């Protein structure tokens, strides 16, 4: 996800900010000319037992301003789909900055995968997307977060609604469902529908994976500003019609919905879901705002 503050709630709760990392003071000198290197903690520091080193193995461009980053992190503990990892960078003068990013894939031992959107003026996201090179090290801590998570044992149908970079934790859920079925860990799983809202076709992340829906999946991409010729709907915000399942007879009141994106997007979608018959206690939200 983008460099942001994150809050998680059900629609029935008041939104409580859970920003995991306060924004540090901006660097006084020219950040563009500073190299960011990992500086280890003291062996006696309690945090040394929690931070782990990771090496960038692969970078995959998702758009002109976003990339998926795949790290090798030996000994990294397993995570649930929807959880986040803290990433920390340390400059040569010991200036540190850290942010929490949603995992875009789980279930691969010793691997951390995140998708990052450049935040204008951000301290970490531009470096991760544009400057971090394959073979470079960063530090990780986590996983964190337990409310906005999905597990294969959940018996109910699942609706995923993401706006922009808010697709990141939802993609982890979709991928984990596919992994469990492909590995034969479960013969069947309840259906899962993904509704993904972006401004234009060029803003779609994970495009190739979203083209091919697996068994029991429905995937719908909505363009809000500009769409393609012959698209099944005009450009515009998500509407009640977009919430309709096309291949499965699903009772909205028996469905758990996960909604992730900017605050205004989350509020809009949550209102639509309530109007469509979804239970407030079964709508889980994760919203972020620029810091």
N, C-alpha and C positions, 0 to 999 in steps of 0.2 A: 504494500500500500504506500501511500504518500507519507511524507514526513509530517506528522500530525499529532494532535492530542486525540485520544480515543475515549469514548464512553460507551458502556454496554448496559442494556436494560431490556426488560419486557415492556410492552406498551402500557401495561397497567401500573408500571412503576414510574416515579419521577426519574429523570435522567440525572445520573450521578457521574461526575467526571472522574475518570480513572486514568488520567495521563500518567504513564509510567515513568516518564523522564521529563523534568522541567527543562525548559529551553535555557541553555547556558548563555552567559554573556557573549556578545559577538566579539570575534577576534579583532584586536585593534589594528594589527598589521595586515598586509594584503594576503588574504586567504589563498588566492589563486597561485601564489608563489611559495606556498608552504607544502611540504610533503607530510603526509599523515602516515605514521608508522605505529605498530603495536609496541607498547612499552609494558613489560610484565609488572604485575603487582608484587609487593613484598611477599615472600613465602609465608610470613606470619599474618598477613592481612586476611580477615575472614572472607573478603570478596574473592580472594585467589582461589578458594575452593568452589566458587560458583561460576566464574568466568572461564570460558574455554576458547582456545584458539581455533580458527578456521581458515582454510586456504581456498581462495577462489579458483574453482575448476572450470567453470563455463559461464559465459555471458550470452544471453539470447535477447535480441532487440524485440520489444513488443510494440513500440511506436517510436516516433522521433524523440520522445522525451521520457521513455520508460524502458526498463529492461528486467528480465528475469536473471537472477544471480544464483548460481549453484555452488555451494561450498562443501568441501570435505571437512568434517568435524569429527575426528575419531572419538569414540566413546560417547557421542551425543545421545542423550536419552530420547525415547520415543515421545511423540507429541500427538495430540488429538487434532483432527481437522477443525480449523477455526482458531487455533491458538496462535500466539505471537512469540517472537524472539527479540530480545534486546541486542542491538549491535552497538559496539563501542569502538571509536577511533581515538587514538592518542597521538598528538603532534610531538615533534622532537623536543619541544620546550615543556612537555608534559601537560599541555592544554588538552582537555578531554571533552568529547561530546558523544552523546548516546541517544538513540531513539529506538522505539519498538516498531517492528514490522511484522505484518501478518505472514504466516507461512503459506506458500502457494502449493506445497505438496508435503505430505507426511507419509510415514510407513516405509521409508528407505533408511536402514541403519547407517549411522555415521554421515548423514547428509543433511544439510540445511538448505532449503530453497525458498527464496523470497522474491517477490516482484515489487519493484520500486519505481515510483513516479517522481520525477524531478519537481521539487518545490521551489519556485522562484525565491531567491534569497536564502534558501535553506543552507545549513552547514554540513549536513551529512548526505542528503539525497543526491545533490549534483556530483559529489565526489564518487559515490557508489556507482552511479549510472555512467558517468563520463570518464572518470580518471582511474578507478580501481582496475588493476591489470590482473590477468590470469597469473596465479602464483603468489599474489599479494595476500597478506594475512590481516584479519580483523578479529575482534573478540565477540563472543556470544554469551548470553545468559538467558536461561529459560528452559522449557517453554513457560509462558505465563498466560493466564486467562482460563476460565472454566465455564463461564456462562454461555458464550457464543461458540458452542462446539457441537459437532454432530458425531455420533457413533453408529456403526452398522447395526448394533443391537436395537436401535429405536424402531418400533413396529409401525409407525405412522408414515403416511406420505409426506414428502418434504418439498417445500417451495423455496427456491433461492432467488432473491431479487437483489441485483447489484447495480450500482451506479458508478461509472468510471472505474477508478482503481479499487473501488469497493468490491470488485469481483474477486480479489485475491483470496480471502479466506473461503469464499464460496467455491472457488476452483479447487481448493484443497479438499473440500467435501465431495465434489463431483469426482475428482480423481481417486479419492479413497474408496468411493462406492465401486468404481470400475476395477480398482486393484483387488478388492475383496472378491468380486465376482470372477475376475480372471484367474485368481489364485485358487479358486474353489473353496475358499474359506466359508462361503455360504452359497447354497444353490440358487436362492432368489433373495431379492431385497425389495422393499416397498418402492413405488415409483418416485422419481425425483424430477422436478421441473425447474429449469433455470431461465430467468428473465433478466436480460442484461441490457442496460441502458447506457448508450454512449452518444456523443455529439454527432460524429460522422463515421463512415465505414473505416477510415484510416485510424480511428481511435480504438478499434477492437483489439483486445489482448487475447492471447491464446487462440487465435483465429482458426488454425488448422484443427485443433482438438475439438472446437465447438461445432465444426462442420459435420462431424460424424457422431450422432447420438447413439449411445449403447442401448441395450435392451432395457426397457422401463424408464427411459429418459425422454424428456422433452426440452428442447433448447430454443429460445426465442431471443433474437437480438433486436432491440428497438433503437432507432436513430432519432435524436431529438432536433438536430439542426439541418442535416443534409442526409438524404438517403440515396439508394441506388435506383436506376431505372427499372421499372417493373416490380418494385418492392411491394409486398402484400399490404402495407399500410403507409400512410404519409408520415413525414417527419413530425415528431411531437412528443410530449411527455407521455409516460406510461398512463394508460387509461384502464377502466374496469374491464374492457374487452380483452386486454392483454393478459389478464389473470386467469382466463378460461383455459382449462386443460383441454387439449385437442384429441388426445389418444386414450385418455383414461377417465373413467367416471369416478371423480374424487370429491368427497364431501369436504368443503372448506373448513367446516367446524371441527373436523377430525385431522386437519393438516397442521404441521408445524412449519412456520415461515421464518426464514432468516433474511433480514434486510440489512444491507451494508452500503454506505456511501456518505455523501455530505449530509449535514443535518436537515436541510430543506428537502432533499430527496427522500430521506428516511421518514420524515413527517408525512410527506405526500403519499408515499406508498403505504404507510401504516394506516392512514385514513381510508385509503381504497380497500385495504384488506378487511378492515372492520366493517365497512359498508357491504362487502361481499360475503360476510358471514364467518370470517375467521374469528376465533376466540382470542381476546386480548392477551390472555396468559400464554398463548401458543405462538405469539409473535415476538421473536428475539431480534433485537436491533443492535447494530454497532455503527456509531456515527463518528465522524472525524471532522476537525476544523483546523484550518491553517494556524500555525503558531509563529 
